[in-house]
Every structure is written in C-alpha cells, then in structure tokens.
Amino acid sequence: MPHLEWSDALALDLPVMDDTHREFVELLATVEAADDASLVAHWAALIAHTDEHFGREDQWMQTTGFSSSNCHSMQHKVVLQVMREG
C-alpha cells in the first residue's frame, strides 16, 4: 500500500493545523518503516499525537460553536478507537 506523503494539496493554510498534520504524516512514515522491535512504541507515539490533535480540534470546534450537529468529533472517536484496536 502506498504511504501518505505530505504535499501542499493537504495544506489547510492554518499553520497550527498544517504543522500538526505534517507531524502526523511523519509519525505514520516512522510506523511504516519500523521493525518489529520498535513498532509498538512508534504506534503508541502516533496514537498519542493523534489523541492530542483530535482533542485540541474538538475543543476548538466546541469553543467556536462549529456545529451542534457536528459529526466530525464522532469521526475522531471512531478513528482513535480503530487505532487503539490496531
């Protein structure tokens, strides 16, 4: 499976979010390249980063009243659950 690479097509023109997304892509690449001995540690780092990222984004959405019917926060929960099961 081809790996995800950062490109300008992924940029949101929001520096904080773009930096976070760039970090995610880098951590994912580290997981993909990890050997068996280091895979679990790298996977845990990816999950921790994603949990922090989603938590910050969920807080921003709540603070700004992004949408009362917002399903994006639910998507965050689902993605994190799948990652934790992985």
Helices and strands as residue ranges (DSSP letters): G 8-10, H 15-33, H 36-64, H 72-85
